[in-house]
């Protein structure tokens, strides 16, 4: 399905990567499931991870200052009340 001149389509790259992340499976299992080589799985996951990393600053926000202190205090209050599962 793929070769050096034919990279995986973006949708397949996304599906392969999400499958690997969600199942914690091995490249070999994922490659068999999607009918592609292990090397293609590795390239897809690397590419997808790089894209996610480059976009993370737009979607992931870490609190700072008073907001961070408030969240920490709220978390502690919830965690200290739920000491057993």
SULKA-V264016 format. One record per pair of residues at least 4 apart in sequence whose C-alpha atoms are under 8 Angstrom apart, sorted by sequence separation. I is the first residue (numbers start at 0). GAP is how many residues later the second one is. D is the distance in whole Angstrom. If there is no record, write none. Layout:
i:I gap:GAP d:D
i:I gap:GAP d:D
This chain:
i:1 gap:4 d:5
i:2 gap:4 d:6
i:7 gap:4 d:6
i:8 gap:4 d:6
i:9 gap:4 d:6
i:10 gap:4 d:6
i:11 gap:4 d:6
i:12 gap:4 d:6
i:13 gap:4 d:6
i:14 gap:4 d:6
i:15 gap:4 d:6
i:16 gap:4 d:6
i:17 gap:4 d:6
i:18 gap:4 d:6
i:19 gap:4 d:5
i:20 gap:4 d:8
i:24 gap:4 d:6
i:25 gap:4 d:6
i:26 gap:4 d:6
i:27 gap:4 d:6
i:28 gap:4 d:6
i:29 gap:4 d:6
i:30 gap:4 d:6
i:31 gap:4 d:7
i:35 gap:4 d:6
i:36 gap:4 d:6
i:37 gap:4 d:6
i:38 gap:4 d:6
i:39 gap:4 d:6
i:40 gap:4 d:6
i:41 gap:4 d:6
i:42 gap:4 d:6
i:43 gap:4 d:6
i:44 gap:4 d:6
i:45 gap:4 d:6
i:46 gap:4 d:6
i:47 gap:4 d:6
i:48 gap:4 d:6
i:49 gap:4 d:6
i:50 gap:4 d:6
i:51 gap:4 d:6
i:52 gap:4 d:8
i:54 gap:4 d:7
i:55 gap:4 d:6
i:56 gap:4 d:7
i:62 gap:4 d:6
i:63 gap:4 d:5
i:64 gap:4 d:7
i:65 gap:4 d:6
i:66 gap:4 d:6
i:67 gap:4 d:6
i:68 gap:4 d:6
i:69 gap:4 d:6
i:70 gap:4 d:6
i:71 gap:4 d:6
i:72 gap:4 d:6
i:73 gap:4 d:6
i:74 gap:4 d:6
i:75 gap:4 d:6
i:76 gap:4 d:6
i:77 gap:4 d:7
i:78 gap:4 d:7
i:1 gap:5 d:6
i:7 gap:5 d:6
i:18 gap:5 d:8
i:19 gap:5 d:6
i:24 gap:5 d:7
i:30 gap:5 d:5
i:31 gap:5 d:8
i:35 gap:5 d:7
i:62 gap:5 d:5
i:63 gap:5 d:8
i:1 gap:6 d:6
i:19 gap:6 d:7
i:30 gap:6 d:5
i:61 gap:6 d:8
i:19 gap:7 d:7
i:30 gap:7 d:5
i:29 gap:8 d:8
i:27 gap:9 d:8
i:30 gap:9 d:8
i:19 gap:10 d:7
i:27 gap:10 d:6
i:30 gap:10 d:6
i:18 gap:11 d:7
i:26 gap:11 d:6
i:29 gap:11 d:7
i:15 gap:14 d:7
i:26 gap:14 d:6
i:26 gap:15 d:7
i:15 gap:18 d:7
i:16 gap:24 d:8
i:15 gap:25 d:7
i:16 gap:27 d:7
i:12 gap:28 d:8
i:15 gap:28 d:7
i:16 gap:28 d:5
i:15 gap:29 d:7
i:13 gap:30 d:8
i:12 gap:31 d:5
i:16 gap:31 d:7
i:7 gap:32 d:8
i:12 gap:32 d:7
i:0 gap:34 d:8
i:1 gap:34 d:7
i:13 gap:34 d:7
i:0 gap:35 d:7
i:12 gap:35 d:7
i:7 gap:36 d:7
i:1 gap:38 d:8
